[in-house]
Amino acid sequence: MTRSAAYAALAIICAGRVAASQSAPSAPNVPVVIPIRVVNNHVHLRMSSGGRDLSMIYDTGAGTTLLDLPVAESLGLRLGPAVNIGGAGPNAARGFRLASGSLVLPQDSTITVTPAIAFPMSIAVFEGLPVNGILGADFTAQSVVQLDYARQRMMLYPRTFRYAGDGIRLPLTFKDGHPHTVGQVVLADGARLSADCAIDVGASSALMLTKPFVEKHHLLDRVGPTIHRKSGRGVGGSAWTTIGRVAAVRLGTAELRAPITAFYGDSAGVFSTDRSFECNVGGEILRRYIVYLDYGRKEMILEPTAAVDDPFEADMSGAAFRMDTAAGGIRVTDIMPRGPAEAAGLQEDDLLVGIDGRPALEVGVEALRRRFRQHGGEVELTVRRAQGDRVIVRLPVRRLI
């Protein structure tokens, strides 16, 4: 999984991390164009197995390809030894090594991956669409990958492809199949802190800093304002974190100002304990570029797009949500203490059945999250409580950090 607050970087606790495949099939001789769907900064694309269409999330933070356990079982894949899988949350998930199975890219059957582990995934309800698995480093290593968030398109070039444009070139190193580059975290006091940054396409947020890095540089005493809330929906569950901003983050000559930043402390899984990286660069930064990933030449290239100067914004509701289609709405999964949602009267486990006069299922969880990142006005929520009562909650949308 990812090192993000959404989907965590995998650590295979009982048997070490799973390395990327060393014998990937050869890439095609011409570029392959793949339509993608970007939801919550996650890149969704299709693979197939045994004639079945599978919805996958592309994730450079995953060292190998993973499947949802019920999907693996329905495909008849043989399960091997059990493993415990850790991520950004404080708990471990139980999964199984896979002893069989292959996934094929529909646009080019020469591009295949062998899933290594299956475990129960809970991603789909937060995305609002099906998620059958995670495509990891074994997929990326077969091609030079061009990722275009704005056009919702991925292009796979042969490994012989050489980039000849004017993009920002960043050298990569690899740890357990995860790409890393050296970045700089810039503080308001003028300090420029060198950081080992994991490049994590599977992370929805912008910048995440590990507990050792935060404590080493006393960052919580040097940034502000901040809020404290639960973050993450991936392996290991949610983790408490401090959310704020740094003055900027630099990747080569690229400088992104005032990114929303998670400063991790205790009980945050790999973000608390893993010293193999110091920061995590996620989709909220990467979506501002056309991204080239050339693992063969150990290089990432960033071409700025019109989105490069978009302001960074965090959630302004003080609540977290997931789809609950069976119940007919969007479920409130968490309320930030003393936050706007709590002040407005929203409660954990409330079911939103209406949003500004429209059915909640019609609006969807992704559109609701986008609205709560837009400063100004208020959102009228029609809420159904566990007792069956219906109430109207008017939630002002104001920037918190």
C-alpha positions in Angstrom: 0.0 0.0 0.0 1.0 3.6 0.2 2.9 5.5 2.9 0.0 8.0 2.8 -2.7 8.9 5.2 -5.0 7.2 2.7 -3.1 4.1 1.8 0.0 3.2 3.8 3.4 1.8 2.6 3.4 -1.9 3.2 5.6 -3.5 5.8 5.3 -7.2 5.9 5.8 -7.7 9.6 6.2 -11.4 9.9 8.4 -12.0 6.9 9.9 -8.7 5.8 8.8 -6.5 2.9 7.9 -8.0 -0.5 10.4 -6.9 -3.1 9.4 -5.8 -6.6 9.5 -8.4 -9.4 12.9 -9.0 -10.9 11.7 -10.7 -14.1 9.1 -8.3 -15.5 7.8 -9.0 -19.1 9.2 -6.9 -21.9 7.4 -3.6 -22.6 5.6 -3.0 -25.9 7.4 -1.5 -28.8 5.0 1.5 -29.1 3.4 3.7 -26.4 0.2 2.2 -24.8 -2.5 4.8 -24.0 -4.5 3.9 -20.9 -7.6 5.8 -19.7 -7.5 6.5 -16.0 -9.9 8.0 -13.5 -8.6 10.3 -10.9 -10.6 10.2 -7.6 -9.3 11.8 -4.4 -5.9 12.1 -6.2 -5.8 8.3 -6.6 -5.2 6.9 -10.1 -7.7 4.2 -11.0 -7.3 1.9 -14.0 -8.4 -1.5 -15.3 -6.7 -4.8 -15.4 -8.1 -8.3 -16.1 -7.7 -11.8 -14.7 -9.4 -14.9 -16.1 -11.7 -12.8 -18.2 -12.8 -10.7 -15.3 -12.4 -6.9 -15.3 -10.7 -5.5 -12.2 -10.5 -2.0 -10.9 -7.1 -1.2 -9.6 -5.3 1.8 -7.9 -1.9 2.6 -9.3 0.6 3.1 -6.4 4.3 3.8 -6.5 4.2 3.4 -2.7 3.5 -0.3 -3.1 6.5 -2.6 -3.6 4.4 -5.2 -5.4 0.9 -5.8 -6.6 -1.8 -6.6 -4.1 -5.4 -7.9 -4.3 -8.5 -7.6 -2.1 -8.8 -10.9 -0.4 -12.5 -11.6 -1.4 -11.4 -10.9 -5.0 -8.5 -13.3 -4.9 -10.8 -16.0 -3.5 -13.4 -15.4 -6.1 -10.8 -15.8 -8.8 -9.8 -19.1 -7.4 -6.2 -18.1 -6.5 -4.3 -20.3 -4.1 -3.6 -18.7 -0.7 -0.2 -19.3 0.8 1.1 -18.6 4.3 -0.5 -15.9 6.4 1.3 -12.5 6.9 0.6 -9.5 9.0 0.7 -6.2 7.0 1.4 -2.9 8.6 1.0 0.6 7.3 0.2 4.2 8.4 -2.2 3.1 11.1 -1.5 1.6 14.5 -2.8 -1.8 13.8 -1.8 -4.7 11.5 -4.0 -6.3 8.9 -3.9 -10.1 8.3 -3.3 -11.2 4.7 -2.0 -14.2 2.7 0.7 -14.7 0.2 -0.6 -15.7 -3.1 0.7 -18.9 -4.8 -0.9 -18.3 -8.2 -2.6 -15.7 -10.4 -1.8 -13.2 -13.1 -3.3 -9.8 -14.1 -3.2 -8.5 -17.6 -3.4 -5.0 -19.0 -6.4 -5.0 -21.4 -4.7 -2.5 -23.8 -1.6 -4.7 -24.1 -1.5 -8.4 -23.1 2.3 -8.3 -22.8 2.1 -6.2 -19.7 1.2 -8.6 -16.8 1.8 -8.6 -13.1 1.7 -11.4 -10.5 -0.1 -10.4 -7.3 1.9 -11.3 -4.3 -0.4 -10.7 -1.3 -4.2 -10.6 -0.7 -5.8 -9.0 2.3 -9.2 -7.4 3.1 -9.3 -3.9 1.7 -11.7 -1.2 2.8 -10.8 1.4 0.2 -13.9 1.3 -2.0 -16.3 2.9 0.5 -14.0 5.9 0.8 -13.4 6.2 -2.9 -17.0 5.8 -3.9 -16.2 3.3 -6.6 -14.9 -0.3 -6.7 -11.3 -1.1 -5.8 -10.1 -4.7 -6.4 -6.4 -4.2 -5.7 -3.2 -2.1 -5.9 -0.8 -2.0 -8.8 2.8 -1.7 -7.4 6.4 -1.5 -8.6 6.2 -4.6 -10.7 3.8 -2.8 -13.0 5.9 0.4 -13.2 9.2 -1.4 -13.8 8.0 -2.7 -17.2 7.7 0.6 -19.0 8.5 4.3 -18.8 5.3 5.6 -17.3 3.8 9.0 -18.2 1.0 10.1 -15.8 -1.2 13.0 -16.9 -3.7 13.8 -14.2 -5.4 16.6 -16.1 -6.1 14.5 -19.2 -6.9 11.5 -17.1 -4.5 9.4 -19.1 -1.5 7.2 -18.6 1.0 6.4 -21.3 3.4 3.4 -21.2 6.5 3.9 -23.3 9.0 1.2 -24.1 11.9 1.1 -21.6 14.2 2.3 -24.5 12.3 5.6 -24.5 14.4 8.7 -23.7 12.7 11.9 -22.5 13.8 14.9 -24.5 11.6 17.7 -23.0 12.3 20.6 -20.6 10.8 19.0 -17.5 12.4 19.0 -14.1 14.6 15.9 -13.7 14.9 14.2 -10.3 17.2 11.3 -9.6 15.6 8.3 -7.9 16.9 5.7 -5.5 14.9 2.6 -4.5 14.1 1.0 -1.2 12.0 -2.1 -1.2 10.6 -1.1 -4.6 9.6 2.4 -3.5 11.1 5.4 -5.4 12.8 8.1 -3.3 14.4 11.4 -4.1 16.0 14.1 -2.1 13.8 17.1 -1.4 13.9 20.2 0.8 11.4 21.2 3.4 11.4 25.0 3.7 10.2 26.7 7.0 8.9 30.2 7.6 12.1 31.0 9.6 14.2 30.4 6.5 15.5 27.0 7.3 15.9 24.6 4.4 15.8 21.0 5.7 17.1 18.2 3.4 14.7 15.2 3.4 14.6 11.7 1.9 11.3 11.8 0.2 9.3 8.8 -0.9 7.3 9.4 -4.2 3.9 8.0 -3.5 1.3 8.2 -6.3 -1.0 6.2 -4.1 -1.1 8.9 -1.4 -4.0 11.4 -1.8 -2.5 14.2 0.3 0.4 16.5 -0.4 3.3 16.2 2.1 3.7 13.9 5.1 6.6 14.1 7.5 7.7 11.2 9.7 7.9 11.3 13.5 11.7 11.0 13.6 12.0 14.0 11.1 9.5 16.1 13.0 11.2 15.5 16.3 14.7 15.9 15.0 13.9 19.4 13.7 11.4 20.4 16.4 8.9 21.2 13.7 5.8 21.4 15.9 7.4 24.4 17.6 8.3 26.1 14.3 5.0 25.8 12.3 1.5 27.1 12.8 -1.4 27.3 13.0 -2.2 23.6 13.2 -5.0 21.2 13.9 -5.0 17.7 15.5 -7.2 15.1 13.9 -7.4 11.5 12.6 -5.9 11.0 9.2 -5.6 8.0 6.9 -7.9 5.2 5.7 -5.5 2.6 4.7 -3.7 -0.4 6.2 -3.7 -0.3 10.0 -6.6 2.1 10.3 -6.7 5.8 11.0 -3.8 7.6 12.9 -3.8 10.8 14.8 -1.7 13.5 13.2 -1.0 17.2 13.4 -2.0 19.1 10.2 -0.5 22.4 9.2 1.7 24.0 6.5 5.4 24.4 5.9 6.5 27.5 3.9 7.4 25.4 0.8 8.7 22.0 -0.4 11.3 21.9 -3.1 11.9 19.0 -5.5 14.8 19.9 -7.7 14.0 23.3 -9.1 10.3 22.9 -8.4 9.1 24.9 -5.4 5.5 24.5 -4.1 4.5 27.0 -1.6 2.5 26.5 1.6 1.6 22.8 1.0 -0.8 21.1 3.5 1.5 19.0 5.6 1.0 16.1 8.1 3.4 16.0 11.0 3.2 12.5 12.4 3.8 11.5 16.0 3.1 8.3 17.9 0.7 5.5 16.8 1.1 6.2 13.1 2.6 2.9 11.9 5.5 3.3 9.5 5.3 7.1 9.9 6.2 6.7 13.6 8.8 4.0 13.3 10.3 3.7 9.8 13.6 5.5 9.4 14.1 4.6 5.7 12.3 7.8 4.6 11.6 11.2 6.1 8.9 12.7 4.0 6.2 11.4 1.6 5.2 13.3 -1.5 1.7 12.4 -2.6 -0.9 13.0 -5.2 -1.9 16.5 -4.2 1.6 17.6 -5.3 2.1 15.2 -8.2 -1.3 16.0 -9.8 0.1 19.5 -10.7 2.5 17.9 -13.1 2.8 15.5 -16.0 4.9 12.9 -14.3 7.3 10.6 -16.0 8.6 7.6 -14.1 11.7 5.9 -15.6 12.8 3.2 -13.2 15.4 1.8 -15.6 17.3 5.1 -15.7 16.4 5.8 -12.0 14.7 9.1 -12.9 11.5 11.0 -12.4 10.6 14.0 -14.6 8.0 16.7 -13.7 6.4 18.9 -16.4 4.4 21.7 -14.8 0.8 22.1 -15.9 -1.8 24.9 -15.4 -2.5 23.3 -11.9 1.0 24.0 -10.6 -0.1 27.2 -8.9 -3.3 25.9 -7.5 -3.6 26.8 -3.8 -3.2 23.9 -1.3 -6.3 23.4 0.8 -7.2 21.0 3.6 -10.6 19.7 4.7 -12.7 22.5 6.3 -15.5 20.4 7.7 -13.8 18.7 10.6 -15.4 15.4 9.6 -14.6 12.3 7.6 -17.0 10.4 5.3 -17.5 7.2 3.5 -20.2 5.8 1.1 -22.9 3.7 2.6 -24.9 2.8 -0.4 -26.9 0.0 1.4 -28.2 2.6 3.9 -28.9 5.1 1.2 -26.3 7.9 1.9 -22.9 9.0 3.1 -21.8 7.9 6.5 -19.9 10.2 8.9 -16.9 8.2 10.2 -15.1 10.7 12.3 -15.6 14.0 14.0 -12.7 16.3 14.9 -12.9 17.4 18.5 -13.9 21.1 18.8 -14.0 21.3 15.0 -16.7 22.9 12.7 -18.7 19.7 12.3 -19.0 19.1 16.0 -19.9 22.8 16.6 -22.7 22.5 13.9 -24.1 19.4 15.6 -22.9 16.7 13.3 -22.3 13.3 15.0 -20.2 10.3 14.3 -22.2 7.6 12.5 -24.7 10.1 11.2 -26.0 9.2 7.7 -26.2 12.1 5.2 -29.1 11.6 2.9 -29.2 15.1 1.4 -26.6 17.7 0.5 -27.8 21.2 -0.4 -31.2 19.8 -1.4 -29.8 16.9 -3.6 -29.7 13.2 -2.7 -26.4 12.4 -1.0 -25.9 9.3 -3.2 -26.3 11.5 -6.3 -23.7 14.0 -5.0 -21.2 11.3 -3.9 -18.4 11.4 -1.4 -15.8 12.7 -3.7 -17.8 15.8 -4.6 -18.6 16.4 -0.9 -14.9 16.3 -0.1 -14.1 18.8 -2.8 -16.8 21.2 -1.5 -15.3 21.0 2.0 -12.0 22.2 0.5 -13.6 25.4 -0.9 -13.6 28.3 1.5 -16.8 30.2 2.0 -20.6 29.7 2.4 -22.2 26.8 4.1 -23.4 23.3 3.2 -26.9 22.2 4.2 -26.9 18.5 5.3 -30.0 16.4 5.7 -29.1 13.9 8.4 -30.7 10.6 9.4 -29.8 9.5 12.9 -29.6 6.0 14.2 -33.0 6.4 15.9 -34.6 7.4 12.6 -34.8 11.1 13.3 -34.1 13.5 10.5 -32.3 16.8 11.3 -30.9 19.6 9.2 -27.3 20.6 9.9 -25.8 23.7 8.4 -22.1 23.5 8.3 -20.1 26.7 7.6 -17.0 26.1 5.4 -14.1 28.1 6.7 -10.4 27.6 6.3 -8.9 26.1 9.4 -5.2 26.3 8.6 
